[in-house]
Amino acid sequence: MSAESNAHSHAQDFRWWVGNPEMSDEEAHLHDLLALHRATGDLIREQRDILGHYDTDVEPALV
């Protein structure tokens, strides 16, 4: 299993809003994925700051 497929599986399984009676499961799943998207973006910016990669959206090459 690749890192990407493992991350995809974790994201697919993440549930926070699903089960909320105020929205459909499909809408709740969208809110879950958007929460992950925002959190991931924040974490990527924090890690880029730590590494000093301030002006790039380029993914680092893995050795």
Secondary structure by P-SEA (a helix, b strand, c coil): ccaaaaaaaaaaacccccccccccaaaaaaaaaaaaaaaaaaaaaaaaaaacccccccccccc
